[in-house]
Amino acid sequence: MVAAMNPCPCGNFGNPLKKCTCSDKMVTGYLNKISQPVLDRIDIQIEVQPVKYDDLYKRVKQESSAAIAERVQRARDIQAKRFKGTQIKSNSRITPDIIADVCAMSPDAEETLRGAFEKLGLSARAYDRILKVGRTCADLDGSEKIEKNHIFQAIGFRSLDRKYWNR
Ligand SMILES: [Zn+2]
């Protein structure tokens, strides 16, 4: 599932370049259309900032789509090999009985996740999702173990609910 939404009725809440004309109550009411349990079940949540004219004009050189596709295919191949002979097709489908084996972390990564769990008050569900997304970040990196930076990335993909929903 891929979905997108505005942060408020006028669409400008959180936009550094434009002023949001909604009342606080309107913003809260708008965001509350998506409940926390629903939000919890979405693996990756990111905020897309408006494109600035200069960036469009200069066409900043970025990693090409072809190069990204190649990296994604490599990560897919790693997963196909990992789950060979099982019903599982991708990291998002990792079941609780194998999660500890499949999502092995370096000691650093483990400490980072433990710290985040306590500091951010993550739910058990969010914890598992971070681990699975962290597994994918590690696969994209060609790393056998989940390292600290992969946990940071995975946590970053879940920061929207704290920024907007739990203001
Ligand atoms: Zn607004």
Backbone and ligand atoms as CSV (ligand in chain L), in Angstrom:
chain,resi,resn,atom,element,x,y,z
A,1,MET,N,N,0.828,-1.187,0.000
A,1,MET,CA,C,0.000,0.000,0.000
A,1,MET,C,C,0.872,1.251,0.000
A,2,VAL,N,N,0.559,2.163,-0.868
A,2,VAL,CA,C,1.245,3.457,-0.874
A,2,VAL,C,C,0.165,4.533,-0.777
A,3,ALA,N,N,0.324,5.467,0.134
A,3,ALA,CA,C,-0.688,6.505,0.321
A,3,ALA,C,C,-0.034,7.845,0.601
A,4,ALA,N,N,-0.757,8.904,0.312
A,4,ALA,CA,C,-0.245,10.246,0.592
A,4,ALA,C,C,-1.366,11.081,1.185
A,5,MET,N,N,-0.994,12.023,2.023
A,5,MET,CA,C,-2.001,12.940,2.569
A,5,MET,C,C,-1.386,14.306,2.836
A,6,ASN,N,N,-2.256,15.302,2.950
A,6,ASN,CA,C,-1.824,16.632,3.371
A,6,ASN,C,C,-1.752,16.648,4.895
A,7,PRO,N,N,-0.996,17.576,5.455
A,7,PRO,CA,C,-0.905,17.640,6.912
A,7,PRO,C,C,-2.077,18.387,7.560
A,8,CYS,N,N,-2.863,19.102,6.770
A,8,CYS,CA,C,-3.971,19.907,7.312
A,8,CYS,C,C,-4.888,20.295,6.155
A,9,PRO,N,N,-6.063,20.889,6.431
A,9,PRO,CA,C,-6.980,21.229,5.333
A,9,PRO,C,C,-6.366,22.155,4.266
A,10,CYS,N,N,-5.554,23.142,4.663
A,10,CYS,CA,C,-4.995,24.055,3.651
A,10,CYS,C,C,-3.742,23.477,3.001
A,11,GLY,N,N,-3.128,22.482,3.641
A,11,GLY,CA,C,-1.973,21.793,3.057
A,11,GLY,C,C,-0.623,22.375,3.413
A,12,ASN,N,N,-0.611,23.465,4.163
A,12,ASN,CA,C,0.675,24.144,4.423
A,12,ASN,C,C,1.275,23.916,5.805
A,13,PHE,N,N,0.586,23.168,6.649
A,13,PHE,CA,C,1.107,22.948,8.001
A,13,PHE,C,C,2.476,22.265,7.913
A,14,GLY,N,N,3.480,22.836,8.585
A,14,GLY,CA,C,4.829,22.261,8.552
A,14,GLY,C,C,5.648,22.711,7.367
A,15,ASN,N,N,5.058,23.459,6.456
A,15,ASN,CA,C,5.789,23.971,5.293
A,15,ASN,C,C,6.561,25.231,5.697
A,16,PRO,N,N,7.892,25.204,5.564
A,16,PRO,CA,C,8.678,26.366,5.999
A,16,PRO,C,C,8.471,27.590,5.099
A,17,LEU,N,N,7.924,27.399,3.900
A,17,LEU,CA,C,7.830,28.512,2.955
A,17,LEU,C,C,6.445,29.153,2.895
A,18,LYS,N,N,5.432,28.424,3.353
A,18,LYS,CA,C,4.070,28.969,3.275
A,18,LYS,C,C,3.390,28.905,4.625
A,19,LYS,N,N,2.433,29.820,4.827
A,19,LYS,CA,C,1.766,29.899,6.120
A,19,LYS,C,C,0.501,29.049,6.117
A,20,CYS,N,N,0.364,28.259,7.167
A,20,CYS,CA,C,-0.852,27.455,7.339
A,20,CYS,C,C,-1.931,28.351,7.911
A,21,THR,N,N,-3.114,28.323,7.301
A,21,THR,CA,C,-4.205,29.202,7.747
A,21,THR,C,C,-5.222,28.461,8.616
A,22,CYS,N,N,-4.904,27.227,8.978
A,22,CYS,CA,C,-5.848,26.429,9.766
A,22,CYS,C,C,-5.657,26.695,11.261
A,23,SER,N,N,-6.740,26.525,12.017
A,23,SER,CA,C,-6.619,26.611,13.474
A,23,SER,C,C,-6.021,25.304,13.982
A,24,ASP,N,N,-5.499,25.364,15.201
A,24,ASP,CA,C,-4.901,24.182,15.805
A,24,ASP,C,C,-5.916,23.038,15.861
A,25,LYS,N,N,-7.152,23.402,16.167
A,25,LYS,CA,C,-8.221,22.410,16.280
A,25,LYS,C,C,-8.485,21.748,14.915
A,26,MET,N,N,-8.427,22.571,13.866
A,26,MET,CA,C,-8.646,22.035,12.511
A,26,MET,C,C,-7.547,21.040,12.139
A,27,VAL,N,N,-6.290,21.396,12.476
A,27,VAL,CA,C,-5.159,20.513,12.147
A,27,VAL,C,C,-5.314,19.194,12.890
A,28,THR,N,N,-5.599,19.286,14.196
A,28,THR,CA,C,-5.752,18.078,15.004
A,28,THR,C,C,-6.896,17.213,14.474
A,29,GLY,N,N,-8.017,17.857,14.189
A,29,GLY,CA,C,-9.171,17.121,13.672
A,29,GLY,C,C,-8.860,16.425,12.353
A,30,TYR,N,N,-8.106,17.108,11.521
A,30,TYR,CA,C,-7.734,16.557,10.214
A,30,TYR,C,C,-6.827,15.338,10.376
A,31,LEU,N,N,-5.789,15.490,11.207
A,31,LEU,CA,C,-4.828,14.390,11.410
A,31,LEU,C,C,-5.484,13.199,12.109
A,32,ASN,N,N,-6.456,13.484,12.979
A,32,ASN,CA,C,-7.085,12.398,13.730
A,32,ASN,C,C,-7.967,11.505,12.864
A,33,LYS,N,N,-8.139,11.886,11.605
A,33,LYS,CA,C,-8.841,10.975,10.692
A,33,LYS,C,C,-8.042,9.692,10.531
A,34,ILE,N,N,-6.716,9.787,10.725
A,34,ILE,CA,C,-5.864,8.595,10.711
A,34,ILE,C,C,-5.541,8.273,12.162
A,35,SER,N,N,-5.979,7.128,12.623
A,35,SER,CA,C,-5.757,6.774,14.033
A,35,SER,C,C,-4.343,6.242,14.238
A,36,GLN,N,N,-3.884,6.304,15.477
A,36,GLN,CA,C,-2.543,5.821,15.806
A,36,GLN,C,C,-2.342,4.348,15.423
A,37,PRO,N,N,-3.313,3.455,15.720
A,37,PRO,CA,C,-3.119,2.050,15.319
A,37,PRO,C,C,-2.967,1.876,13.802
A,38,VAL,N,N,-3.659,2.693,13.018
A,38,VAL,CA,C,-3.516,2.600,11.554
A,38,VAL,C,C,-2.112,3.066,11.162
A,39,LEU,N,N,-1.718,4.187,11.747
A,39,LEU,CA,C,-0.400,4.756,11.475
A,39,LEU,C,C,0.716,3.767,11.823
A,40,ASP,N,N,0.516,3.092,12.943
A,40,ASP,CA,C,1.478,2.104,13.433
A,40,ASP,C,C,1.720,0.987,12.413
A,41,ARG,N,N,0.721,0.706,11.619
A,41,ARG,CA,C,0.825,-0.413,10.675
A,41,ARG,C,C,1.454,-0.016,9.347
A,42,ILE,N,N,1.758,1.255,9.179
A,42,ILE,CA,C,2.402,1.698,7.940
A,42,ILE,C,C,3.910,1.685,8.177
A,43,ASP,N,N,4.619,0.835,7.417
A,43,ASP,CA,C,6.044,0.588,7.682
A,43,ASP,C,C,6.908,1.825,7.538
A,44,ILE,N,N,6.708,2.550,6.463
A,44,ILE,CA,C,7.590,3.678,6.170
A,44,ILE,C,C,6.746,4.943,6.008
A,45,GLN,N,N,7.076,5.958,6.786
A,45,GLN,CA,C,6.343,7.228,6.696
A,45,GLN,C,C,7.368,8.340,6.507
A,46,ILE,N,N,7.229,9.068,5.447
A,46,ILE,CA,C,8.158,10.173,5.250
A,46,ILE,C,C,7.415,11.461,4.895
A,47,GLU,N,N,8.066,12.565,5.213
A,47,GLU,CA,C,7.513,13.870,4.891
A,47,GLU,C,C,8.187,14.355,3.614
A,48,VAL,N,N,7.385,14.787,2.669
A,48,VAL,CA,C,7.954,15.292,1.418
A,48,VAL,C,C,7.864,16.805,1.434
A,49,GLN,N,N,9.014,17.449,1.426
A,49,GLN,CA,C,9.040,18.912,1.427
A,49,GLN,C,C,8.783,19.426,0.016
A,50,PRO,N,N,8.152,20.613,-0.090
A,50,PRO,CA,C,7.923,21.174,-1.419
A,50,PRO,C,C,9.247,21.415,-2.146
A,51,VAL,N,N,9.231,21.226,-3.463
A,51,VAL,CA,C,10.439,21.437,-4.257
A,51,VAL,C,C,10.659,22.937,-4.429
A,52,LYS,N,N,11.916,23.368,-4.196
A,52,LYS,CA,C,12.220,24.794,-4.378
A,52,LYS,C,C,12.537,25.055,-5.847
A,53,TYR,N,N,12.236,26.268,-6.279
A,53,TYR,CA,C,12.449,26.616,-7.689
A,53,TYR,C,C,13.901,26.376,-8.109
A,54,ASP,N,N,14.841,26.786,-7.253
A,54,ASP,CA,C,16.267,26.640,-7.579
A,54,ASP,C,C,16.652,25.187,-7.839
A,55,ASP,N,N,16.087,24.286,-7.043
A,55,ASP,CA,C,16.404,22.868,-7.204
A,55,ASP,C,C,15.886,22.345,-8.540
A,56,LEU,N,N,14.704,22.817,-8.916
A,56,LEU,CA,C,14.127,22.417,-10.193
A,56,LEU,C,C,14.989,22.952,-11.328
A,57,TYR,N,N,15.387,24.208,-11.159
A,57,TYR,CA,C,16.126,24.914,-12.193
A,57,TYR,C,C,17.505,24.302,-12.403
A,58,LYS,N,N,18.167,24.012,-11.287
A,58,LYS,CA,C,19.534,23.488,-11.387
A,58,LYS,C,C,19.583,21.997,-11.664
A,59,ARG,N,N,18.478,21.292,-11.378
A,59,ARG,CA,C,18.454,19.837,-11.572
A,59,ARG,C,C,19.663,19.179,-10.926
A,60,VAL,N,N,19.723,19.347,-9.619
A,60,VAL,CA,C,20.836,18.797,-8.839
A,60,VAL,C,C,21.076,17.329,-9.227
A,61,LYS,N,N,22.357,17.029,-9.427
A,61,LYS,CA,C,22.673,15.661,-9.870
A,61,LYS,C,C,22.451,14.680,-8.718
A,62,GLN,N,N,21.592,13.701,-8.971
A,62,GLN,CA,C,21.303,12.698,-7.948
A,62,GLN,C,C,21.552,11.310,-8.519
A,63,GLU,N,N,21.495,10.320,-7.636
A,63,GLU,CA,C,21.652,8.937,-8.070
A,63,GLU,C,C,20.578,8.637,-9.128
A,64,SER,N,N,20.967,8.019,-10.239
A,64,SER,CA,C,20.014,7.782,-11.325
A,64,SER,C,C,19.021,6.689,-10.944
A,65,SER,N,N,17.848,6.726,-11.581
A,65,SER,CA,C,16.821,5.717,-11.323
A,65,SER,C,C,17.349,4.329,-11.642
A,66,ALA,N,N,18.162,4.223,-12.690
A,66,ALA,CA,C,18.713,2.925,-13.087
A,66,ALA,C,C,19.612,2.362,-11.982
A,67,ALA,N,N,20.432,3.238,-11.398
A,67,ALA,CA,C,21.332,2.795,-10.329
A,67,ALA,C,C,20.530,2.362,-9.102
A,68,ILE,N,N,19.459,3.113,-8.803
A,68,ILE,CA,C,18.615,2.766,-7.652
A,68,ILE,C,C,17.929,1.420,-7.907
A,69,ALA,N,N,17.414,1.249,-9.147
A,69,ALA,CA,C,16.727,-0.006,-9.495
A,69,ALA,C,C,17.663,-1.199,-9.329
A,70,GLU,N,N,18.919,-1.004,-9.672
A,70,GLU,CA,C,19.897,-2.072,-9.554
A,70,GLU,C,C,20.105,-2.448,-8.080
A,71,ARG,N,N,20.205,-1.437,-7.231
A,71,ARG,CA,C,20.396,-1.644,-5.811
A,71,ARG,C,C,19.182,-2.366,-5.211
A,72,VAL,N,N,17.993,-1.961,-5.648
A,72,VAL,CA,C,16.765,-2.589,-5.146
A,72,VAL,C,C,16.729,-4.059,-5.575
A,73,GLN,N,N,17.115,-4.324,-6.819
A,73,GLN,CA,C,17.112,-5.709,-7.310
A,73,GLN,C,C,18.077,-6.574,-6.503
A,74,ARG,N,N,19.234,-6.004,-6.181
A,74,ARG,CA,C,20.203,-6.756,-5.361
A,74,ARG,C,C,19.600,-7.101,-3.997
A,75,ALA,N,N,18.914,-6.116,-3.393
A,75,ALA,CA,C,18.282,-6.348,-2.088
A,75,ALA,C,C,17.179,-7.397,-2.200
A,76,ARG,N,N,16.468,-7.378,-3.327
A,76,ARG,CA,C,15.422,-8.371,-3.593
A,76,ARG,C,C,16.020,-9.772,-3.703
A,77,ASP,N,N,17.156,-9.852,-4.396
A,77,ASP,CA,C,17.824,-11.150,-4.582
A,77,ASP,C,C,18.271,-11.724,-3.235
A,78,ILE,N,N,18.808,-10.846,-2.388
A,78,ILE,CA,C,19.239,-11.288,-1.047
A,78,ILE,C,C,18.037,-11.870,-0.293
A,79,GLN,N,N,16.898,-11.201,-0.414
A,79,GLN,CA,C,15.696,-11.670,0.285
A,79,GLN,C,C,15.187,-12.984,-0.289
A,80,ALA,N,N,15.229,-13.127,-1.598
A,80,ALA,CA,C,14.775,-14.370,-2.237
A,80,ALA,C,C,15.612,-15.541,-1.724
A,81,LYS,N,N,16.903,-15.311,-1.593
A,81,LYS,CA,C,17.808,-16.347,-1.102
A,81,LYS,C,C,17.522,-16.654,0.377
A,82,ARG,N,N,17.312,-15.594,1.148
A,82,ARG,CA,C,17.061,-15.739,2.588
A,82,ARG,C,C,15.819,-16.587,2.860
A,83,PHE,N,N,14.771,-16.351,2.085
A,83,PHE,CA,C,13.480,-16.989,2.371
A,83,PHE,C,C,13.196,-18.194,1.480
A,84,LYS,N,N,14.208,-18.665,0.784
A,84,LYS,CA,C,14.044,-19.814,-0.118
A,84,LYS,C,C,13.446,-20.995,0.647
A,85,GLY,N,N,12.432,-21.627,0.064
A,85,GLY,CA,C,11.812,-22.794,0.702
A,85,GLY,C,C,10.760,-22.433,1.742
A,86,THR,N,N,10.495,-21.122,1.923
A,86,THR,CA,C,9.429,-20.708,2.852
A,86,THR,C,C,8.345,-19.974,2.059
A,87,GLN,N,N,7.279,-19.631,2.775
A,87,GLN,CA,C,6.177,-18.896,2.128
A,87,GLN,C,C,6.490,-17.398,2.061
A,88,ILE,N,N,7.543,-16.993,2.771
A,88,ILE,CA,C,7.854,-15.575,2.882
A,88,ILE,C,C,8.526,-15.063,1.607
A,89,LYS,N,N,8.091,-13.883,1.174
A,89,LYS,CA,C,8.644,-13.325,-0.060
A,89,LYS,C,C,9.551,-12.116,0.198
A,90,SER,N,N,9.286,-11.412,1.293
A,90,SER,CA,C,10.067,-10.192,1.543
A,90,SER,C,C,10.194,-9.927,3.037
A,91,ASN,N,N,11.072,-9.012,3.392
A,91,ASN,CA,C,11.324,-8.697,4.798
A,91,ASN,C,C,10.067,-8.258,5.554
A,92,SER,N,N,9.163,-7.587,4.851
A,92,SER,CA,C,7.958,-7.098,5.534
A,92,SER,C,C,7.106,-8.252,6.050
A,93,ARG,N,N,7.310,-9.447,5.505
A,93,ARG,CA,C,6.497,-10.611,5.907
A,93,ARG,C,C,7.195,-11.505,6.930
A,94,ILE,N,N,8.318,-11.050,7.450
A,94,ILE,CA,C,9.034,-11.857,8.445
A,94,ILE,C,C,8.107,-12.134,9.631
A,95,THR,N,N,8.032,-13.400,10.038
A,95,THR,CA,C,7.125,-13.798,11.120
A,95,THR,C,C,7.858,-13.744,12.473
A,96,PRO,N,N,7.085,-13.602,13.573
A,96,PRO,CA,C,7.702,-13.447,14.901
A,96,PRO,C,C,8.659,-14.586,15.265
A,97,ASP,N,N,8.383,-15.813,14.786
A,97,ASP,CA,C,9.224,-16.946,15.186
A,97,ASP,C,C,10.631,-16.891,14.590
A,98,ILE,N,N,10.806,-16.164,13.496
A,98,ILE,CA,C,12.147,-16.129,12.889
A,98,ILE,C,C,12.796,-14.743,12.959
A,99,ILE,N,N,12.067,-13.782,13.525
A,99,ILE,CA,C,12.565,-12.397,13.454
A,99,ILE,C,C,13.937,-12.245,14.137
A,100,ALA,N,N,14.135,-12.917,15.263
A,100,ALA,CA,C,15.407,-12.776,15.978
A,100,ALA,C,C,16.572,-13.325,15.146
A,101,ASP,N,N,16.339,-14.436,14.451
A,101,ASP,CA,C,17.379,-15.055,13.619
A,101,ASP,C,C,17.700,-14.201,12.404
A,102,VAL,N,N,16.639,-13.815,11.705
A,102,VAL,CA,C,16.790,-13.136,10.422
A,102,VAL,C,C,17.262,-11.693,10.599
A,103,CYS,N,N,16.806,-11.064,11.671
A,103,CYS,CA,C,17.141,-9.656,11.887
A,103,CYS,C,C,18.243,-9.509,12.940
A,104,ALA,N,N,19.323,-10.240,12.775
A,104,ALA,CA,C,20.439,-10.142,13.724
A,104,ALA,C,C,21.076,-8.762,13.643
A,105,MET,N,N,21.298,-8.156,14.814
A,105,MET,CA,C,21.875,-6.811,14.873
A,105,MET,C,C,23.275,-6.851,15.458
A,106,SER,N,N,24.082,-5.874,15.088
A,106,SER,CA,C,25.375,-5.700,15.748
A,106,SER,C,C,25.085,-5.186,17.160
A,107,PRO,N,N,26.022,-5.372,18.116
A,107,PRO,CA,C,25.783,-4.884,19.487
A,107,PRO,C,C,25.422,-3.399,19.524
A,108,ASP,N,N,26.085,-2.616,18.685
A,108,ASP,CA,C,25.808,-1.168,18.574
A,108,ASP,C,C,24.366,-0.899,18.174
A,109,ALA,N,N,23.928,-1.638,17.171
A,109,ALA,CA,C,22.569,-1.477,16.647
A,109,ALA,C,C,21.555,-1.838,17.716
A,110,GLU,N,N,21.851,-2.910,18.440
A,110,GLU,CA,C,20.946,-3.382,19.478
A,110,GLU,C,C,20.783,-2.316,20.562
A,111,GLU,N,N,21.900,-1.730,20.932
A,111,GLU,CA,C,21.881,-0.702,21.975
A,111,GLU,C,C,21.081,0.515,21.509
A,112,THR,N,N,21.272,0.883,20.238
A,112,THR,CA,C,20.548,2.023,19.665
A,112,THR,C,C,19.046,1.780,19.692
A,113,LEU,N,N,18.653,0.589,19.289
A,113,LEU,CA,C,17.223,0.275,19.238
A,113,LEU,C,C,16.627,0.212,20.642
A,114,ARG,N,N,17.394,-0.342,21.564
A,114,ARG,CA,C,16.913,-0.409,22.942
A,114,ARG,C,C,16.693,1.010,23.489
A,115,GLY,N,N,17.664,1.875,23.226
A,115,GLY,CA,C,17.574,3.261,23.680
A,115,GLY,C,C,16.368,3.963,23.086
A,116,ALA,N,N,16.149,3.759,21.784
A,116,ALA,CA,C,15.023,4.401,21.104
A,116,ALA,C,C,13.700,3.881,21.649
A,117,PHE,N,N,13.666,2.596,21.894
A,117,PHE,CA,C,12.448,1.965,22.404
A,117,PHE,C,C,12.029,2.605,23.716
A,118,GLU,N,N,13.006,2.808,24.592
A,118,GLU,CA,C,12.706,3.386,25.900
A,118,GLU,C,C,12.416,4.880,25.810
A,119,LYS,N,N,13.247,5.572,25.041
A,119,LYS,CA,C,13.118,7.030,24.955
A,119,LYS,C,C,11.847,7.449,24.216
A,120,LEU,N,N,11.535,6.767,23.141
A,120,LEU,CA,C,10.398,7.167,22.312
A,120,LEU,C,C,9.103,6.452,22.705
A,121,GLY,N,N,9.200,5.516,23.628
A,121,GLY,CA,C,8.007,4.791,24.045
A,121,GLY,C,C,7.354,4.050,22.893
A,122,LEU,N,N,8.153,3.312,22.124
A,122,LEU,CA,C,7.624,2.604,20.952
A,122,LEU,C,C,6.752,1.421,21.380
A,123,SER,N,N,5.764,1.113,20.549
A,123,SER,CA,C,4.943,-0.067,20.801
A,123,SER,C,C,5.713,-1.298,20.320
A,124,ALA,N,N,5.279,-2.480,20.782
A,124,ALA,CA,C,5.921,-3.722,20.343
A,124,ALA,C,C,5.805,-3.858,18.834
A,125,ARG,N,N,4.671,-3.402,18.309
A,125,ARG,CA,C,4.460,-3.481,16.863
A,125,ARG,C,C,5.459,-2.585,16.126
A,126,ALA,N,N,5.630,-1.383,16.644
A,126,ALA,CA,C,6.577,-0.447,16.017
A,126,ALA,C,C,7.993,-1.007,16.082
A,127,TYR,N,N,8.316,-1.654,17.190
A,127,TYR,CA,C,9.648,-2.255,17.368
A,127,TYR,C,C,9.917,-3.275,16.257
A,128,ASP,N,N,8.974,-4.175,16.042
A,128,ASP,CA,C,9.127,-5.198,14.989
A,128,ASP,C,C,9.258,-4.568,13.616
A,129,ARG,N,N,8.474,-3.523,13.383
A,129,ARG,CA,C,8.516,-2.884,12.060
A,129,ARG,C,C,9.856,-2.203,11.829
A,130,ILE,N,N,10.390,-1.586,12.852
A,130,ILE,CA,C,11.692,-0.931,12.720
A,130,ILE,C,C,12.753,-1.979,12.395
A,131,LEU,N,N,12.634,-3.120,13.059
A,131,LEU,CA,C,13.586,-4.210,12.829
A,131,LEU,C,C,13.511,-4.699,11.375
A,132,LYS,N,N,12.302,-4.853,10.860
A,132,LYS,CA,C,12.135,-5.344,9.484
A,132,LYS,C,C,12.608,-4.315,8.467
A,133,VAL,N,N,12.279,-3.058,8.703
A,133,VAL,CA,C,12.736,-2.005,7.787
A,133,VAL,C,C,14.261,-1.884,7.885
A,134,GLY,N,N,14.791,-2.043,9.104
A,134,GLY,CA,C,16.242,-2.037,9.306
A,134,GLY,C,C,16.910,-3.161,8.519
A,135,ARG,N,N,16.233,-4.309,8.476
A,135,ARG,CA,C,16.742,-5.455,7.690
A,135,ARG,C,C,16.849,-5.058,6.213
A,136,THR,N,N,15.837,-4.372,5.731
A,136,THR,CA,C,15.843,-3.943,4.324
A,136,THR,C,C,16.940,-2.908,4.074
A,137,CYS,N,N,17.122,-1.973,5.011
A,137,CYS,CA,C,18.195,-0.975,4.869
A,137,CYS,C,C,19.542,-1.700,4.791
A,138,ALA,N,N,19.722,-2.736,5.619
A,138,ALA,CA,C,20.967,-3.506,5.616
A,138,ALA,C,C,21.133,-4.257,4.289
A,139,ASP,N,N,20.047,-4.811,3.779
A,139,ASP,CA,C,20.110,-5.528,2.494
A,139,ASP,C,C,20.490,-4.583,1.351
A,140,LEU,N,N,19.938,-3.380,1.388
A,140,LEU,CA,C,20.259,-2.388,0.346
A,140,LEU,C,C,21.740,-2.023,0.398
A,141,ASP,N,N,22.299,-2.171,1.585
A,141,ASP,CA,C,23.705,-1.860,1.820
A,141,ASP,C,C,24.595,-3.078,1.577
A,142,GLY,N,N,23.981,-4.235,1.360
A,142,GLY,CA,C,24.730,-5.472,1.208
A,142,GLY,C,C,25.373,-5.924,2.512
A,143,SER,N,N,24.773,-5.527,3.641
A,143,SER,CA,C,25.330,-5.853,4.954
A,143,SER,C,C,24.609,-7.064,5.553
A,144,GLU,N,N,25.401,-8.013,6.060
A,144,GLU,CA,C,24.789,-9.228,6.595
A,144,GLU,C,C,24.031,-8.932,7.893
A,145,LYS,N,N,24.663,-8.139,8.758
A,145,LYS,CA,C,24.003,-7.784,10.012
A,145,LYS,C,C,23.365,-6.408,9.901
A,146,ILE,N,N,22.363,-6.179,10.729
A,146,ILE,CA,C,21.784,-4.849,10.811
A,146,ILE,C,C,22.706,-4.006,11.691
A,147,GLU,N,N,23.201,-2.919,11.129
A,147,GLU,CA,C,24.119,-2.051,11.857
A,147,GLU,C,C,23.369,-0.838,12.412
A,148,LYS,N,N,24.086,-0.086,13.244
A,148,LYS,CA,C,23.514,1.085,13.901
A,148,LYS,C,C,22.870,2.060,12.903
A,149,ASN,N,N,23.582,2.339,11.799
A,149,ASN,CA,C,23.038,3.326,10.851
A,149,ASN,C,C,21.736,2.837,10.196
A,150,HIS,N,N,21.592,1.520,10.063
A,150,HIS,CA,C,20.355,0.981,9.484
A,150,HIS,C,C,19.181,1.167,10.454
A,151,ILE,N,N,19.481,1.043,11.753
A,151,ILE,CA,C,18.439,1.265,12.766
A,151,ILE,C,C,18.045,2.743,12.774
A,152,PHE,N,N,19.043,3.624,12.654
A,152,PHE,CA,C,18.746,5.065,12.598
A,152,PHE,C,C,17.842,5.387,11.408
A,153,GLN,N,N,18.186,4.806,10.252
A,153,GLN,CA,C,17.370,5.037,9.049
A,153,GLN,C,C,15.933,4.578,9.292
A,154,ALA,N,N,15.805,3.357,9.819
A,154,ALA,CA,C,14.474,2.769,10.033
A,154,ALA,C,C,13.660,3.605,11.024
A,155,ILE,N,N,14.311,4.120,12.056
A,155,ILE,CA,C,13.601,4.959,13.029
A,155,ILE,C,C,13.181,6.270,12.358
A,156,GLY,N,N,14.058,6.795,11.507
A,156,GLY,CA,C,13.751,8.029,10.777
A,156,GLY,C,C,12.506,7.896,9.910
A,157,PHE,N,N,12.290,6.687,9.414
A,157,PHE,CA,C,11.106,6.436,8.584
A,157,PHE,C,C,9.825,6.364,9.406
A,158,ARG,N,N,9.961,6.487,10.726
A,158,ARG,CA,C,8.786,6.414,11.590
A,158,ARG,C,C,8.639,7.672,12.435
A,159,SER,N,N,9.211,8.756,11.996
A,159,SER,CA,C,9.233,9.935,12.863
A,159,SER,C,C,8.028,10.847,12.666
A,160,LEU,N,N,7.242,10.597,11.617
A,160,LEU,CA,C,6.113,11.481,11.322
A,160,LEU,C,C,5.057,11.496,12.407
A,161,ASP,N,N,4.771,10.318,12.962
A,161,ASP,CA,C,3.697,10.288,13.962
A,161,ASP,C,C,4.056,11.143,15.171
A,162,ARG,N,N,5.378,11.176,15.499
A,162,ARG,CA,C,5.759,11.994,16.647
A,162,ARG,C,C,5.733,13.472,16.303
A,163,LYS,N,N,6.106,13.796,15.056
A,163,LYS,CA,C,6.151,15.205,14.677
A,163,LYS,C,C,4.748,15.808,14.548
A,164,TYR,N,N,3.831,15.052,13.950
A,164,TYR,CA,C,2.521,15.609,13.689
A,164,TYR,C,C,1.416,15.118,14.609
A,165,TRP,N,N,1.371,13.814,14.840
A,165,TRP,CA,C,0.241,13.274,15.600
A,165,TRP,C,C,0.380,13.486,17.106
A,166,ASN,N,N,1.606,13.388,17.588
A,166,ASN,CA,C,1.806,13.568,19.032
A,166,ASN,C,C,2.477,14.892,19.315
A,167,ARG,N,N,1.889,15.959,18.806
A,167,ARG,CA,C,2.479,17.275,18.994
A,167,ARG,C,C,2.363,17.716,20.440
L,1,ZN,ZN,ZN,-3.311,24.443,7.186
